[in-house]
Amino acid sequence: MTEVGVRRSSLSTMASTSVLLFIFSIYSCYAQVPLLMWTSDGYSMPHLAQPAAGQAVSGGQLVSYLKSALSTAPHNVLLFLQDKLSIDDFTMYGGVFGNKQDSVFLNVESALQSSSSPLVLPALDWSASDSVLELFQEELGIPAVHINPSTLKEIKLNTAQPSLLAVHLPYTAGAQSKELLLKNDEIIGKVLNMFRSQDVPYTAVYTGLKPSRVIEDTPVMAGSSVGRSLLQAPTSPPVKPPVVFSNSTGQPCIMMWADRLLASYSNNEVDLGIYIFNGSATTTGSVCSETLSRLVLNFQNVLGFQSLQLIFSMHKIFFPVSARYWTVMEQVVLEYDGQRATFNGSRGIYTPAEYSFHCQNVNSVQSPLLVPYNATDNATQWKLTFTDFQIQGFNLTGEMFSYASDCAGFFTPGIWMGLLTSLLMVLILTYGLHMIMQLRTMDRFDDPKGPAISVPQSE
């Protein structure tokens, strides 16, 4: 092998090693568990220097901590070993934002507060936490006794010799984490109460065998970013795609979207949008041209009808007053089992032909934009309510709505309130200025050395 080949091989080896070390360093930052250690009332541990912020405690450092603590602490040791535990569990469920009533670690927090010198290690190396049980067995020189919380009443403690009791606590990630941590805290409280009732001094340790949140939960190699996020921020549901009807050439010519399409008949109500956006409704019968767009939505077995059609009929009309084309919703029709209900939408549903029409609430009940054609029409038996409704029947460019012309009028209630308030203030100001201008000052004054001024009554 040439010298150049050797150099290339060594460089590639160094690069691979650097990548592995980088990944291991990131992983090790997340592979940490907290450790809490405290004693019963009346006993204390020597003052131990807390690790620096962000520093992970290794196995050798943990051994020195335990030796120093057991030099004065009671040798009746309680080990609460949870399957998984991370410092984020205390952040999320420990009531750290001031609402202590919602904390799931009430017994643990009470024990730490009553202890004179508790030891809190926020970041203990995973490999060290996995060997905590073995470390205590070596320090005390006795085997560990694994106890079941259900048999606590049967346990009789001997204060003449040291004891090492291990309690295993479960953990499940997900929505059940809070409830399970609350049950684990109740178990810890029962064990501590049992020691207090038998007047046995103890040293308690609470830690996890593995971290509950590690780098595998959010893999960096998959392209997703690792960072902080608000605990209260819910994930947004996916946005439903609009209904699109294309002409014979495959170009979209009609688009419609709504959050809800509520139709009520004889006190029975259904959201037709559920059938539209899950794909069960079809657009068979829809047509579009230069001046006419007709969107037909077909439903089956809805509101007790075998077939139901919701039809939107739009026309493109030229108005000389505005010198432009407008899209007018002339009719919204319901055809069901041979019957027909027709609503007139031309009074409120219109927009320039280049725009789409949008309205937060289109209904046939209050301030209706959909009006039955006559009082005897079947439309009086129906109630329609479209929420966040948007439709466009002409001048579509791709599968995106054009600029939306909203149904809100120019003089909204807020604008009217502002105008009336401003007018009232102007009137008050005008009246005040008028009164000030009517004030007259004295133009004659008495001379104390001369005769008094005589003002005729006529003045």
C-alpha positions as CSV (number, residue, x, y, z in Angstrom):
1,M,0.0,0.0,0.0
2,T,1.3,3.4,-0.9
3,E,1.9,6.2,1.5
4,V,-1.1,8.1,0.1
5,G,-3.4,5.1,0.7
6,V,-2.2,4.7,4.2
7,R,-2.9,8.4,4.9
8,R,-6.4,8.1,3.4
9,S,-7.1,5.0,5.5
10,S,-5.9,6.7,8.7
11,L,-8.0,9.8,8.0
12,S,-11.2,7.7,7.4
13,T,-10.5,5.8,10.6
14,M,-10.1,9.0,12.5
15,A,-13.3,10.5,11.0
16,S,-15.3,7.4,11.9
17,T,-13.9,7.4,15.4
18,S,-14.8,11.1,15.8
19,V,-18.4,10.5,14.6
20,L,-18.8,7.6,17.1
21,L,-17.4,9.6,20.0
22,F,-19.8,12.5,19.1
23,I,-22.8,10.2,19.0
24,F,-21.7,8.5,22.3
25,S,-21.3,11.9,24.0
26,I,-24.8,13.0,22.9
27,Y,-26.2,9.7,24.1
28,S,-24.4,9.9,27.4
29,C,-25.9,13.3,28.1
30,Y,-29.3,11.7,28.0
31,A,-28.4,8.4,29.7
32,Q,-28.5,9.8,33.2
33,V,-30.8,9.3,36.2
34,P,-31.4,11.3,39.4
35,L,-30.5,9.9,42.9
36,L,-32.2,11.1,46.1
37,M,-30.8,10.1,49.5
38,W,-32.1,11.1,53.0
39,T,-32.2,9.9,56.6
40,S,-34.9,9.6,59.2
41,D,-35.6,12.3,61.8
42,G,-32.9,12.8,64.3
43,Y,-30.1,11.5,62.1
44,S,-27.9,13.3,59.6
45,M,-25.2,12.6,57.0
46,P,-21.9,14.5,56.7
47,H,-22.0,17.6,54.5
48,L,-21.3,16.4,51.0
49,A,-20.3,18.8,48.2
50,Q,-22.9,18.9,45.5
51,P,-21.7,18.3,42.0
52,A,-21.5,21.2,39.6
53,A,-24.5,22.1,37.5
54,G,-24.5,19.9,34.4
55,Q,-21.9,17.5,35.8
56,A,-22.7,13.8,35.6
57,V,-21.7,11.7,38.7
58,S,-19.6,8.6,37.8
59,G,-19.5,5.2,39.5
60,G,-16.3,6.1,41.4
61,Q,-17.7,9.4,42.7
62,L,-20.9,7.6,43.8
63,V,-18.8,5.1,45.9
64,S,-17.1,8.0,47.7
65,Y,-20.5,9.6,48.3
66,L,-21.9,6.4,49.8
67,K,-18.9,5.8,52.0
68,S,-19.1,9.3,53.4
69,A,-22.8,9.1,54.0
70,L,-22.8,5.7,55.7
71,S,-20.1,6.8,58.1
72,T,-22.7,8.6,60.2
73,A,-26.1,7.6,58.6
74,P,-28.1,4.6,59.9
75,H,-27.2,1.3,58.4
76,N,-30.8,0.2,57.9
77,V,-31.0,1.1,54.2
78,L,-34.1,1.3,52.0
79,L,-33.5,1.2,48.3
80,F,-36.4,2.3,46.1
81,L,-35.3,1.2,42.6
82,Q,-37.7,2.3,39.9
83,D,-37.4,0.7,36.5
84,K,-37.0,4.1,34.8
85,L,-36.6,7.6,36.1
86,S,-35.4,10.9,34.8
87,I,-35.1,14.4,36.1
88,D,-37.8,15.4,33.6
89,D,-40.3,13.3,35.6
90,F,-39.8,15.7,38.5
91,T,-40.1,18.7,36.2
92,M,-43.3,17.4,34.6
93,Y,-45.1,15.9,37.6
94,G,-43.4,17.4,40.7
95,G,-45.5,20.6,40.9
96,V,-42.4,22.7,40.2
97,F,-44.5,25.5,38.8
98,G,-46.0,26.4,42.2
99,N,-49.0,24.1,42.3
100,K,-47.8,21.6,44.8
101,Q,-51.2,19.9,45.1
102,D,-50.7,18.4,41.6
103,S,-47.3,16.9,42.6
104,V,-47.0,13.1,42.4
105,F,-44.0,13.1,44.8
106,L,-45.6,14.3,47.9
107,N,-44.2,11.6,50.2
108,V,-40.7,11.9,48.7
109,E,-40.7,15.7,49.0
110,S,-42.0,15.6,52.6
111,A,-39.2,13.1,53.5
112,L,-36.5,15.3,51.9
113,Q,-37.8,18.4,53.7
114,S,-37.8,16.7,57.1
115,S,-34.3,15.3,56.6
116,S,-31.5,17.5,58.0
117,S,-29.0,16.8,55.3
118,P,-30.4,15.2,52.2
119,L,-28.3,14.3,49.1
120,V,-29.6,15.1,45.7
121,L,-27.7,14.0,42.6
122,P,-29.6,15.3,39.5
123,A,-27.4,13.5,37.0
124,L,-26.0,10.0,37.8
125,D,-24.4,8.0,35.1
126,W,-26.6,5.2,33.9
127,S,-23.9,2.5,34.5
128,A,-23.5,3.6,38.1
129,S,-27.2,3.7,38.8
130,D,-27.5,0.1,37.5
131,S,-25.0,-1.1,40.2
132,V,-26.4,0.9,43.2
133,L,-27.7,-2.3,44.8
134,E,-24.3,-4.1,44.5
135,L,-22.5,-1.1,45.9
136,F,-24.6,-1.0,49.0
137,Q,-24.2,-4.8,49.5
138,E,-20.4,-4.4,49.3
139,E,-20.4,-1.4,51.7
140,L,-22.8,-3.0,54.3
141,G,-21.5,-6.6,53.8
142,I,-25.0,-8.1,53.8
143,P,-27.2,-9.4,51.0
144,A,-30.2,-7.4,49.9
145,V,-33.8,-8.5,50.9
146,H,-36.3,-7.8,48.2
147,I,-39.7,-7.0,49.7
148,N,-43.2,-6.8,48.3
149,P,-45.2,-3.7,49.3
150,S,-48.2,-6.0,49.9
151,T,-46.4,-7.9,52.7
152,L,-45.2,-4.8,54.7
153,K,-47.3,-5.7,57.8
154,E,-45.6,-9.1,58.1
155,I,-42.0,-7.6,58.2
156,K,-40.4,-7.3,61.6
157,L,-37.2,-5.3,61.7
158,N,-34.2,-6.1,63.9
159,T,-32.4,-2.9,65.0
160,A,-29.4,-4.9,66.4
161,Q,-27.9,-5.5,63.0
162,P,-27.9,-3.6,59.7
163,S,-30.4,-4.4,57.0
164,L,-30.7,-3.7,53.3
165,L,-34.2,-3.8,51.9
166,A,-34.9,-3.3,48.2
167,V,-38.3,-2.2,46.8
168,H,-38.7,-2.4,43.0
169,L,-41.1,0.1,41.5
170,P,-42.6,-0.1,38.0
171,Y,-42.6,2.6,35.3
172,T,-44.5,2.9,32.1
173,A,-43.9,5.6,29.6
174,G,-46.8,7.4,28.1
175,A,-50.2,8.7,29.3
176,Q,-50.1,6.4,32.4
177,S,-46.8,7.7,33.7
178,K,-48.4,10.2,36.1
179,E,-50.8,7.7,37.7
180,L,-48.0,5.1,38.1
181,L,-45.6,7.6,39.7
182,L,-48.4,8.6,42.1
183,K,-48.8,4.9,43.1
184,N,-45.1,4.5,43.5
185,D,-45.0,7.6,45.8
186,E,-47.8,6.0,47.9
187,I,-45.7,2.8,48.2
188,I,-42.7,4.8,49.4
189,G,-44.9,6.6,52.0
190,K,-46.2,3.2,53.3
191,V,-42.6,1.8,53.7
192,L,-41.4,4.9,55.5
193,N,-44.4,4.8,57.8
194,M,-43.7,1.2,58.6
195,F,-40.2,2.1,59.7
196,R,-41.5,5.0,61.8
197,S,-44.1,2.9,63.5
198,Q,-41.4,0.4,64.6
199,D,-39.1,3.3,65.6
200,V,-36.3,2.1,63.4
201,P,-33.8,4.6,62.0
202,Y,-33.2,4.3,58.3
203,T,-31.3,5.7,55.3
204,A,-33.5,5.9,52.1
205,V,-32.4,6.0,48.5
206,Y,-34.7,6.7,45.5
207,T,-33.3,6.2,42.0
208,G,-33.9,4.6,38.6
209,L,-32.3,1.6,37.0
210,K,-32.6,3.3,33.5
211,P,-33.5,6.8,32.3
212,S,-37.1,7.2,31.3
213,R,-36.2,9.6,28.5
214,V,-33.2,8.8,26.4
215,I,-31.9,9.7,23.0
216,E,-33.8,6.8,21.4
217,D,-37.1,8.6,22.1
218,T,-36.1,11.4,19.7
219,P,-33.4,10.0,17.3
220,V,-31.2,12.6,15.8
221,M,-30.2,10.3,12.9
222,A,-33.8,10.4,11.6
223,G,-33.5,14.1,10.9
224,S,-35.7,15.3,13.7
225,S,-34.4,18.1,15.9
226,V,-33.8,17.6,19.6
227,G,-34.9,20.6,21.7
228,R,-37.1,21.9,24.4
229,S,-40.9,22.3,23.9
230,L,-43.7,23.6,26.0
231,L,-45.3,20.9,28.2
232,Q,-48.7,22.4,27.8
233,A,-48.5,22.7,24.0
234,P,-50.7,20.1,22.3
235,T,-49.9,18.8,18.9
236,S,-52.1,20.3,16.2
237,P,-54.4,17.9,14.3
238,P,-53.7,17.5,10.6
239,V,-55.5,19.9,8.3
240,K,-58.2,18.3,6.1
241,P,-57.6,18.8,2.4
242,P,-60.3,20.7,0.4
243,V,-62.8,19.0,-1.9
244,V,-61.5,19.4,-5.5
245,F,-63.4,18.8,-8.7
246,S,-61.4,18.8,-12.0
247,N,-62.7,19.3,-15.5
248,S,-62.2,16.9,-18.4
249,T,-58.6,18.1,-19.0
250,G,-57.7,17.4,-15.4
251,Q,-57.4,21.0,-14.3
252,P,-59.1,21.9,-10.9
253,C,-62.1,24.1,-11.5
254,I,-64.1,23.9,-8.2
255,M,-62.7,23.8,-4.6
256,M,-64.6,23.8,-1.3
257,W,-63.6,23.5,2.3
258,A,-65.4,23.7,5.6
259,D,-64.7,22.8,9.2
260,R,-68.3,21.6,9.6
261,L,-71.3,21.2,7.3
262,L,-74.2,20.7,9.7
263,A,-77.6,19.6,8.2
264,S,-80.6,19.2,10.5
265,Y,-83.9,17.6,9.4
266,S,-86.8,16.9,11.9
267,N,-84.5,17.5,14.9
268,N,-81.9,15.0,13.5
269,E,-78.6,16.6,12.9
270,V,-75.5,15.3,11.1
271,D,-72.1,16.7,10.0
272,L,-71.9,16.1,6.3
273,G,-68.2,17.2,6.5
274,I,-67.3,13.9,8.1
275,Y,-68.5,12.0,5.0
276,I,-66.9,14.5,2.6
277,F,-63.4,14.5,4.0
278,N,-63.1,10.8,4.8
279,G,-63.7,10.0,1.1
280,S,-67.1,8.3,1.4
281,A,-68.9,11.1,-0.4
282,T,-68.5,11.5,-4.2
283,T,-68.7,14.4,-6.6
284,T,-70.5,12.6,-9.4
285,G,-72.7,15.0,-11.4
286,S,-70.5,18.1,-10.9
287,V,-69.9,20.3,-13.9
288,C,-67.9,23.5,-14.6
289,S,-67.6,25.9,-17.5
290,E,-66.7,29.5,-18.2
291,T,-69.9,30.9,-16.6
292,L,-71.4,28.0,-14.6
293,S,-70.0,25.9,-11.8
294,R,-72.0,23.2,-10.1
295,L,-70.6,21.1,-7.2
296,V,-72.6,18.0,-6.4
297,L,-71.8,16.0,-3.2
298,N,-73.4,12.6,-3.0
299,F,-74.2,10.8,0.3
300,Q,-75.7,7.5,1.1
301,N,-77.8,6.5,4.1
302,V,-77.7,9.9,5.8
303,L,-80.5,11.2,8.2
304,G,-82.6,8.1,7.3
305,F,-82.5,8.9,3.5
306,Q,-81.1,6.3,1.1
307,S,-79.5,9.0,-1.1
308,L,-78.9,12.7,-0.4
309,Q,-77.2,15.3,-2.7
310,L,-75.9,18.7,-1.6
311,I,-75.6,21.0,-4.6
312,F,-73.8,24.3,-4.9
313,S,-74.7,26.3,-8.1
314,M,-72.6,29.3,-8.9
315,H,-72.7,31.7,-11.9
316,K,-70.2,34.1,-13.2
317,I,-72.0,37.4,-14.0
318,F,-70.7,40.7,-15.3
319,F,-72.0,43.8,-13.4
320,P,-71.6,47.1,-15.4
321,V,-71.6,49.2,-12.2
322,S,-68.4,47.6,-11.0
323,A,-67.1,46.8,-14.5
324,R,-66.0,43.4,-13.4
325,Y,-67.2,39.7,-13.2
326,W,-68.6,38.4,-10.0
327,T,-69.2,34.9,-8.7
328,V,-72.7,34.5,-7.3
329,M,-74.0,31.5,-5.3
330,E,-77.5,31.4,-6.8
331,Q,-78.7,28.2,-5.2
332,V,-77.8,25.6,-2.5
333,V,-80.0,22.6,-3.1
334,L,-80.8,19.4,-1.1
335,E,-82.2,16.5,-3.1
336,Y,-83.2,13.6,-1.0
337,D,-85.3,10.5,-2.0
338,G,-87.1,12.3,-4.8
339,Q,-87.7,15.5,-2.9
340,R,-86.0,18.9,-3.2
341,A,-85.2,21.8,-0.8
342,T,-83.8,25.0,-2.4
343,F,-82.1,27.9,-0.7
344,N,-81.2,31.2,-2.3
345,G,-77.6,32.3,-1.5
346,S,-77.3,35.2,-4.0
347,R,-78.1,37.9,-1.3
348,G,-75.0,37.3,0.7
349,I,-72.7,34.7,-1.0
350,Y,-70.9,36.6,-3.8
351,T,-67.3,37.6,-4.5
352,P,-65.2,38.9,-7.4
353,A,-64.7,36.1,-9.9
354,E,-60.9,36.2,-9.3
355,Y,-61.3,35.6,-5.5
356,S,-62.7,32.8,-3.3
357,F,-65.6,33.3,-0.9
358,H,-65.0,32.7,2.8
359,C,-67.3,33.1,5.7
360,Q,-67.0,31.9,9.3
361,N,-70.7,31.1,9.6
362,V,-73.1,30.4,6.7
363,N,-76.5,29.3,7.9
364,S,-80.2,29.4,7.2
365,V,-81.4,30.3,10.8
366,Q,-79.9,33.4,12.3
367,S,-78.9,36.3,10.0
368,P,-79.3,33.8,7.2
369,L,-77.2,33.9,4.0
370,L,-79.2,30.9,2.8
371,V,-82.9,31.8,2.4
372,P,-85.7,29.4,1.3
373,Y,-87.2,30.4,-2.0
374,N,-90.7,30.4,-0.6
375,A,-92.5,29.6,2.6
376,T,-94.1,26.3,1.2
377,D,-90.8,24.9,0.0
378,N,-89.3,21.9,1.7
379,A,-86.3,24.1,2.7
380,T,-88.3,25.3,5.7
381,Q,-87.9,21.8,7.2
382,W,-84.1,22.0,7.0
383,K,-81.5,23.9,8.9
384,L,-78.1,24.3,7.4
385,T,-75.0,25.6,9.2
386,F,-71.6,25.8,7.5
387,T,-68.7,26.7,9.8
388,D,-65.4,28.2,8.4
389,F,-66.8,27.8,4.9
390,Q,-64.7,28.6,1.8
391,I,-65.5,27.9,-1.9
392,Q,-64.2,29.0,-5.3
393,G,-65.8,28.1,-8.7
394,F,-63.8,30.1,-11.2
395,N,-60.2,31.1,-12.1
396,L,-58.5,28.4,-10.1
397,T,-54.7,28.1,-10.5
398,G,-53.7,24.7,-9.1
399,E,-55.1,23.2,-5.9
400,M,-55.0,26.3,-3.8
401,F,-57.6,28.9,-3.0
402,S,-57.2,32.4,-4.4
403,Y,-57.3,35.5,-2.1
404,A,-60.4,35.1,0.1
405,S,-63.2,37.8,0.1
406,D,-64.7,37.5,3.5
407,C,-68.5,37.8,4.2
408,A,-68.0,40.4,7.0
409,G,-69.4,43.8,6.1
410,F,-67.4,46.9,6.2
411,F,-69.4,48.5,9.0
412,T,-69.0,45.8,11.6
413,P,-70.5,46.3,15.2
414,G,-67.1,47.4,16.4
415,I,-66.7,50.0,13.7
416,W,-70.2,51.3,14.5
417,M,-69.4,51.6,18.2
418,G,-66.2,53.4,17.5
419,L,-68.0,55.9,15.1
420,L,-70.8,56.6,17.5
421,T,-68.4,57.1,20.4
422,S,-66.3,59.4,18.3
423,L,-69.3,61.4,17.2
424,L,-70.5,61.8,20.8
425,M,-67.1,63.1,21.9
426,V,-67.1,65.6,19.0
427,L,-70.5,66.8,20.0
428,I,-69.4,67.3,23.6
429,L,-66.3,69.2,22.4
430,T,-68.3,71.4,20.1
431,Y,-70.8,72.2,22.8
432,G,-68.0,73.1,25.2
433,L,-66.3,75.3,22.6
434,H,-69.6,77.1,21.9
435,M,-70.2,77.8,25.6
436,I,-66.6,79.2,26.0
437,M,-67.1,81.5,23.0
438,Q,-70.3,82.9,24.6
439,L,-68.4,84.1,27.7
440,R,-68.1,88.0,27.9
441,T,-65.6,89.9,29.9
442,M,-66.1,93.3,31.6
443,D,-65.3,96.3,29.5
444,R,-66.1,99.0,32.1
445,F,-64.6,99.4,35.6
446,D,-65.4,101.7,38.6
447,D,-63.0,104.6,39.5
448,P,-62.8,104.8,43.3
449,K,-62.2,108.6,43.1
450,G,-64.9,109.3,40.5
451,P,-68.7,108.8,40.4
452,A,-70.1,105.3,40.2
453,I,-70.7,103.8,36.8
454,S,-74.4,103.8,35.9
455,V,-75.3,100.9,33.6
456,P,-78.7,101.3,31.9
457,Q,-81.0,98.4,32.1
458,S,-81.2,98.4,28.3
459,E,-77.7,97.1,28.1
